[in-house]
Amino acid sequence: MPPRIAKLAGLGAYGACLGIAGIYALFVFITRPGGSSGLDPTLRFLAWFTVAGVILALIGIHVMFGHRLIALSKGEPERV
C-alpha cells in the first residue's frame, strides 16, 4: 500500500472512532430518562452497559488498525 494511502486510511480509522462514539452518545441521548424513553432504570443500565461493550470493542479495533496503518505509512516493516 502506498504510504500516502496508508496514512489517509489510518486517519480514517481514527475518524471512525469519533463517529462510533457519536453513535453511542446519540443512543444514550435517545434512551435517557424522559417522557418517551420507555425504559425503566434497570433496562436502561443494561442497554447502556451492553452497547458500551460492543462500542469499546469496535473503537479498540479501529485504533489498532489506525495505529498499524500510520506505522506502515512511516515505513515500519509489516508485522505478520
C-alpha positions, 0 to 999 in steps of 0.5 A, a space after each residue: 500500500 502506498 504510504 500516502 494511502 496508508 496514512 489517509 486510511 489510518 486517519 480514517 480509522 481514527 475518524 471512525 472512532 469519533 463517529 462510533 462514539 457519536 453513535 453511542 452518545 446519540 443512543 444514550 441521548 435517545 434512551 435517557 430518562 424522559 417522557 418517551 424513553 420507555 425504559 425503566 432504570 434497570 433496562 436502561 443500565 443494561 442497554 447502556 452497559 451492553 452497547 458500551 461493550 460492543 462500542 469499546 470493542 469496535 473503537 479498540 479495533 479501529 485504533 489498532 488498525 489506525 495505529 498499524 496503518 500510520 506505522 506502515 505509512 512511516 515505513 515500519 516493516 509489516 508485522 505478520 
